[in-house]
Amino acid sequence: MKVNTKKILNERKSRAWSQQHLADVSALSLRTIQRVEKEGTGSPETVKALAACFELDANELLVHEETKRNSFEINIKTKLAAMWSLIIVIFVSGILFIVQPTVAFDIEISADHIESSDENNYQLYSGNVEIFVPEGITFEVESDELWGTDTASVVTGSVKVELDETTLVVGDGVIIKVDKGIKITTDHAELHPMPL
C-alpha cells in the first residue's frame, strides 16, 4: 500500500520519536519503519500498526490515488493554460510587430514580411502589403487613370507618399479611397528615410 511518508514523518517527529522508538512502540522492525519512510510502501498490517501508535485512522496514513490523479489533472490543466497564454502572447506580439505604425505619422503598414537594411536606411515590406494613409498626408499617385477626380475611387498604379524626412514608395498597387484616407494593397513597398 502507498503511504503518506510526510504524514508519518511529521507524526513521528512531532512526538520527538526516533525511528527505533517508533519500531518498538508499533512492534515493527526498524527496517520496516525505514522502508515506509523512504519508499512510501507498507503492508496493511504495517499501516494499521503505525496508525494505532499515532492514534489515527489507517486511511489518514494512505496516499489516495484519486488525490494524486486530481493533482495530476490540475497540473496538466495549469500547464495547458500557461502554454495557451504563451501562444496568445506570441501571436499578439507577432501581429503588433507586423502591423506597426510607421514613422509616427499614423500610416499603418501590414505585411507578411518586413525587412530592414543593415544600415537601417530603408525597410522592405513584401507579401500581402496593406497600407493606410490618412487624410492630411501628402502623397502622389502615378497612374494613367483619373485619380483625384470625383469619378475615380479605385485605380491601379504606383504611389509615392512623401513625409517630413521619409518617402514610402509602392510599386503597382491598388489604391482605394476610403473613409478618412486611402488604402493601398500591393505585394511590395519600400520606406526610405530621405525623400527620393
C-alpha positions in Angstrom: 0.0 0.0 0.0 1.1 3.5 -0.7 1.6 5.5 2.5 1.9 9.2 3.0 5.5 9.5 4.1 5.3 13.1 5.0 2.4 12.4 7.4 4.3 9.6 9.1 7.5 11.6 9.4 5.5 14.6 10.8 3.7 12.4 13.3 6.9 10.7 14.4 8.9 14.0 14.7 6.1 15.9 16.5 6.4 13.3 19.2 10.2 13.5 19.1 10.4 9.8 18.5 13.4 8.1 16.8 12.8 5.5 14.1 13.9 2.9 16.7 11.4 4.2 19.2 8.6 4.0 16.7 9.6 0.5 15.8 9.5 -0.5 19.4 6.1 1.1 20.1 4.5 -0.3 16.9 6.1 -3.8 17.3 7.5 -3.4 13.8 11.2 -3.8 12.8 13.4 -0.8 12.4 14.0 -1.9 8.7 10.2 -1.7 8.1 10.0 1.8 9.6 12.9 2.9 7.4 11.3 1.4 4.3 8.0 3.0 5.0 9.6 6.5 5.4 11.9 6.1 2.5 9.9 4.3 -0.1 6.3 5.1 1.0 5.1 1.5 0.9 3.9 -0.9 3.6 1.6 -3.8 4.2 -1.9 -3.2 5.5 -0.7 -4.6 8.9 2.1 -2.1 9.0 -0.2 0.8 8.2 -2.6 -0.4 11.0 0.2 -0.7 13.5 1.5 2.8 12.7 -2.0 4.3 12.8 -2.6 2.8 16.2 0.7 4.3 17.5 -0.3 7.7 16.3 -3.9 7.3 17.4 -5.1 7.9 13.8 -7.4 6.1 11.4 -5.4 4.0 9.0 -6.8 5.9 6.0 -5.2 9.1 7.2 -1.8 7.5 6.5 -2.5 6.4 3.0 -1.9 8.2 -0.2 -5.2 8.3 -2.1 -4.7 7.7 -5.8 -7.7 9.9 -6.6 -5.9 12.8 -4.9 -2.8 12.1 -7.0 -4.9 11.9 -10.2 -6.7 15.1 -9.4 -3.4 16.8 -8.6 -2.0 15.5 -11.9 -5.1 16.7 -13.8 -4.8 20.1 -12.2 -1.1 20.2 -13.0 -1.8 19.4 -16.7 -4.6 22.0 -16.9 -2.3 24.6 -15.4 0.5 23.7 -17.9 -2.0 23.8 -20.8 -3.4 27.2 -19.7 0.2 28.5 -19.4 1.0 27.2 -22.9 -2.1 28.7 -24.5 -1.3 32.0 -22.7 2.2 31.9 -24.2 0.8 31.1 -27.7 -1.6 34.0 -27.5 1.1 36.4 -26.3 3.4 35.3 -29.1 0.6 35.6 -31.7 -0.4 39.1 -30.5 3.2 40.2 -30.4 3.6 39.0 -33.9 0.6 40.9 -35.1 1.9 44.0 -33.3 5.2 43.6 -35.0 3.8 43.1 -38.4 1.0 45.7 -38.2 3.0 48.6 -37.0 2.5 52.4 -37.2 5.3 53.7 -39.4 7.5 56.7 -38.6 4.9 58.1 -36.1 2.7 59.5 -38.9 -0.4 57.3 -38.4 0.5 55.5 -41.6 -0.3 51.9 -41.0 1.5 49.2 -42.8 0.9 45.4 -42.5 2.8 42.8 -44.5 3.7 39.1 -44.4 7.4 40.0 -44.3 9.2 43.1 -43.1 13.0 43.5 -43.6 15.3 46.4 -42.6 18.6 47.1 -44.2 21.7 46.6 -42.1 22.3 50.3 -42.1 18.6 51.0 -41.2 18.4 53.3 -44.2 15.2 51.6 -45.6 12.6 49.0 -44.8 11.1 46.5 -47.3 7.6 45.2 -47.0 6.5 42.2 -49.0 3.6 39.8 -49.3 0.0 41.0 -48.8 1.1 44.5 -48.1 -1.7 46.8 -46.9 -1.1 50.5 -46.3 -3.5 53.1 -44.8 -2.6 56.7 -45.5 -4.8 59.1 -43.5 -6.1 62.4 -44.9 -3.7 65.3 -44.5 -0.6 63.4 -45.5 0.9 64.4 -48.9 1.1 61.6 -51.5 1.5 61.4 -55.2 -0.2 58.9 -57.4 1.5 57.9 -60.6 -1.3 56.4 -62.7 -2.8 56.7 -66.2 -6.2 56.7 -64.7 -8.2 59.7 -63.5 -7.1 59.7 -59.8 -8.2 62.8 -58.0 -11.4 63.3 -59.8 -14.8 62.6 -58.3 -15.3 59.7 -60.7 -12.2 57.7 -59.8 -12.2 56.0 -56.4 -10.1 52.9 -57.3 -7.1 53.0 -59.5 -4.0 50.9 -60.2 -0.5 52.3 -60.4 2.4 53.3 -58.3 2.3 55.6 -55.3 4.8 57.8 -53.6 4.0 59.1 -50.1 6.3 61.9 -49.0 6.6 62.7 -45.3 8.9 65.1 -43.5 12.0 63.0 -43.8 10.8 59.8 -45.3 9.4 58.5 -48.5 7.1 55.5 -49.0 7.3 54.0 -52.5 4.7 51.5 -53.6 5.1 49.8 -57.0 2.0 48.7 -58.8 -0.8 48.6 -56.3 -4.5 49.0 -56.0 -5.4 52.4 -54.5 -8.8 52.8 -52.9 -10.4 56.0 -51.5 -11.8 55.0 -48.1 -13.3 57.0 -45.2 -10.6 59.3 -43.8 -7.8 58.4 -46.2 -6.6 55.9 -48.8 -5.9 52.2 -48.7 -3.2 50.7 -50.8 -2.8 47.0 -51.4 0.3 45.7 -53.1 3.0 42.9 -53.0 5.9 45.2 -52.4 6.6 48.6 -50.7 9.8 50.4 -49.6 10.2 53.0 -46.9 13.2 55.3 -47.3 14.3 57.8 -44.6 15.1 60.6 -47.1 12.9 61.7 -50.0 13.8 60.1 -53.3 
